[in-house]
């Protein structure tokens, strides 16, 4: 068979595979895993059920492939979020982190919903390994940076590694509720106000140090004693 024919056939196969995965992502993210059958997926893609099993193996393997594809996008060194991580400038770059996560959630709504489908229907079986290795990835990215901040005496009495992971997970949670769950202003304020408030808490804390002036209420209470 001529090389050109092989190329066209491979291209058609790639297009068909992409179409199946796109359809599966839509179905799984909107109606769940259990409610989606291979027959329904085959009908949407105008393919036979046998053909789907031949190329993908099983419904669960299609689901896992979609989850893995999302992780691959997130971990791509060229992804804007990974570029923020690679610069390792936390907490000075919290605004950049928030911007990258907001864009990531907006671009991956359906894939993020798959994470919740997996938790509900599979007890997190397909996502567990990603989260089990999360702390190690953060240590690899930020370990040297935090050691340098410690040498400079810039660190407060708090674990910066916990702080960067909390910041990342909270921002993902916040924007997921806003964009995937369709609940804007769930903090009682617009998104920018909520994120600005969170960043301020991370940088400044909540309680004043013992050597800092008391708040107005505390000052008045002390004056009356």
GIMOSUL-V240384 format. One record per residue. N is the residue number from 1. RES is the residue in three letters. PSI is psi as a letter, one per 40 degrees, with the letter a starting at -180 (* if undefined). Layout:
# GIMOSUL-V240384
n = {N;N}
res = {RES;RES}
psi = {PSI;PSI}
This chain:
# GIMOSUL-V240384
n = {1;2;3;4;5;6;7;8;9;10;11;12;13;14;15;16;17;18;19;20;21;22;23;24;25;26;27;28;29;30;31;32;33;34;35;36;37;38;39;40;41;42;43;44;45;46;47;48;49;50;51;52;53;54;55;56;57;58;59;60;61;62;63;64;65;66;67;68;69;70;71;72;73;74;75;76;77;78;79;80;81;82;83;84;85;86;87;88;89;90;91;92;93;94;95;96;97;98;99;100;101;102;103;104;105;106;107;108;109;110;111;112;113;114;115;116;117;118;119;120;121;122;123;124;125;126;127;128;129;130;131;132;133;134;135;136;137;138;139;140;141;142;143;144;145;146;147;148;149;150;151;152;153;154;155;156;157;158;159;160;161;162;163;164;165;166;167;168;169;170;171;172;173;174;175;176;177;178;179;180;181;182;183;184;185;186;187;188;189;190;191;192;193;194;195;196;197;198;199;200;201;202;203;204;205;206;207;208;209;210;211;212;213;214;215;216;217;218;219;220;221;222;223;224;225}
res = {UNK;UNK;UNK;UNK;UNK;UNK;UNK;UNK;UNK;UNK;UNK;UNK;UNK;UNK;UNK;UNK;UNK;UNK;UNK;UNK;UNK;UNK;UNK;UNK;UNK;UNK;UNK;UNK;UNK;UNK;UNK;UNK;UNK;UNK;UNK;UNK;UNK;UNK;UNK;UNK;UNK;UNK;UNK;UNK;UNK;UNK;UNK;UNK;UNK;UNK;UNK;UNK;UNK;UNK;UNK;UNK;UNK;UNK;UNK;UNK;UNK;UNK;UNK;UNK;UNK;UNK;UNK;UNK;UNK;UNK;UNK;UNK;UNK;UNK;UNK;UNK;UNK;UNK;UNK;UNK;UNK;UNK;UNK;UNK;UNK;UNK;UNK;UNK;UNK;UNK;UNK;UNK;UNK;UNK;UNK;UNK;UNK;UNK;UNK;UNK;UNK;UNK;UNK;UNK;UNK;UNK;UNK;UNK;UNK;UNK;UNK;UNK;UNK;UNK;UNK;UNK;UNK;UNK;UNK;UNK;UNK;UNK;UNK;UNK;UNK;UNK;UNK;UNK;UNK;UNK;UNK;UNK;UNK;UNK;UNK;UNK;UNK;UNK;UNK;UNK;UNK;UNK;UNK;UNK;UNK;UNK;UNK;UNK;UNK;UNK;UNK;UNK;UNK;UNK;UNK;UNK;UNK;UNK;UNK;UNK;UNK;UNK;UNK;UNK;UNK;UNK;UNK;UNK;UNK;UNK;UNK;UNK;UNK;UNK;UNK;UNK;UNK;UNK;UNK;UNK;UNK;UNK;UNK;UNK;UNK;UNK;UNK;UNK;UNK;UNK;UNK;UNK;UNK;UNK;UNK;UNK;UNK;UNK;UNK;UNK;UNK;UNK;UNK;UNK;UNK;UNK;UNK;UNK;UNK;UNK;UNK;UNK;UNK;UNK;UNK;UNK;UNK;UNK;UNK;UNK;UNK;UNK;UNK;UNK;UNK}
psi = {h;i;d;d;d;d;d;d;d;d;d;d;d;d;d;d;d;d;d;d;d;d;d;d;d;d;d;d;d;d;e;i;d;d;e;h;i;d;d;d;d;d;d;d;e;f;i;i;d;d;d;d;d;d;d;e;d;i;d;d;d;d;d;d;d;d;d;d;d;d;d;d;d;d;e;h;d;e;h;d;d;d;d;d;d;d;d;f;f;h;e;e;f;d;d;d;d;d;d;d;d;d;d;d;d;d;e;f;d;d;d;d;d;d;d;d;d;d;d;d;d;e;f;e;d;e;e;d;d;d;d;d;e;d;d;d;d;d;d;d;d;e;d;d;d;d;d;d;d;d;d;e;f;e;h;a;g;i;h;d;d;d;d;d;d;d;d;d;d;d;d;d;d;d;d;d;d;d;d;d;e;f;g;i;f;e;e;e;i;i;d;d;d;d;d;d;d;d;d;d;d;d;d;e;a;d;i;i;i;d;e;i;i;i;i;d;d;d;d;d;d;d;d;e;*}
